[in-house]
Amino acid sequence: MNEVSRQDSKMTPDRQHSLNITNSIFKSEQDTVEQFHTVLLDKSMSYDTLLSEYRQLGQRYESLLKQATKLTRIGDVAQRRLMNAQKEMEYQNMLLDKQSRDIEKANSELQEKNSQLNETLTEIELMNDILEGERRKAENLLLNILPSVIAYRLQSGEEIIADKFDDVTVLFADIVGFTELSARVSATTIVKILNDIFSRFDALLDNHNVEKIKTIGDCYMLAAGIPVPYKHHMELVASMAFAMNHELENYVKETGHQISMRIGLHSGPVVAGIIGTKKFVYDLWGDTVNTASRMESSGVAGRIHCSEVVYANLNDKYIFEERGTIEVKGKGTMMTYFLIGAK
């Protein structure tokens, strides 16, 4: 199949019809011209025959004109269709251009929104990091104020925390000579001295598994067997008492401040709980606390003063010195002992 045939095979029916009419007109015109030449060259033709031939040629030309007119109309229709098709194509192209611009605009807006979203997410992540940091700070602050077990109970929603413990050992330690020292140095120095001493005591807490309760002026209070009961709470507090005395001796050697410490121990039942809603305090109540405080206040500087309960439970492991019967404020007569050291 040649190129023309291939092109014709792709033509629409209307175009093929128009081409057929055109070919027919051209062929008829060619035949008419050849007939006209034949008539002009034939000298032997009679007048009547010549007149008849001319009439036929006239009819042929008239037919050709009609077909040419028809072809012209077909061409006009085809041209209008082509123009309409071109306009439709231009309109479609215009729509496509508009759609393309709209898509580009939407894509640009989407990229801008995506950029804004990423910025927002970054800000949210930053805020989350800040909040997490503040949460950790608050949690660490709470853990510095309260025992961890109590802090977690408070965070979990418990509003009233009050526990009774049947057997706990309480220690009170008081700095002797601190009042005289306070009269000789500045307030800033006093605070620094107390901070240095109590910070050394704080550093001992974890190693001895005891719980610091509070400080009252130059008095330091701790306990063992709370907030989680522990069978050997007396041994823990006794060991802590020796460690505290050792730290204070080192501090006196380093600074030259003439101070010492009274320590009092007692064991028994207590009630422990949270006081306050803004400034939380984990505190202990009961006769055991009062007696431990009396052991400290009626004690001797540089020594560990114990009740008979502590002596009865630890005399097989530790060396005691019997102090004898003394009058204890609010308690009457009591047999007390000094804790000397481990056996």
ABEGO torsion letter per residue (X at the ends): XBAAAAAAAABBAAAAAAAAAAAAAAAAAAAAAAAAAAAAABAABBAAAAAAAAAAAAAAAAAAAAAAAAAAAAAAAAAAAAAAAAAAAAAAAAAAAAAAAAAAAAAAAAAAAAAAAAAAAAAAAAAAAAAAAAAAAAAAAAAAABBAAAAAAAAAGBABBBBBBABBBBBBBBBBGAAAAAAABBAAAAAAAAAAAAAAAAAAAAAAGBBBABBBEABBBBBBGOABBBAAAAAAAAAAAAAAAAAAAAAAAAAGBBBBBBBBBBBEBBBBBBBEAABBBBBBBEAAAAAAAAAAAABBBGBBBBBAAAAAAAAAABBBBBAEBBBBBGAEBBBBBBBAEBX
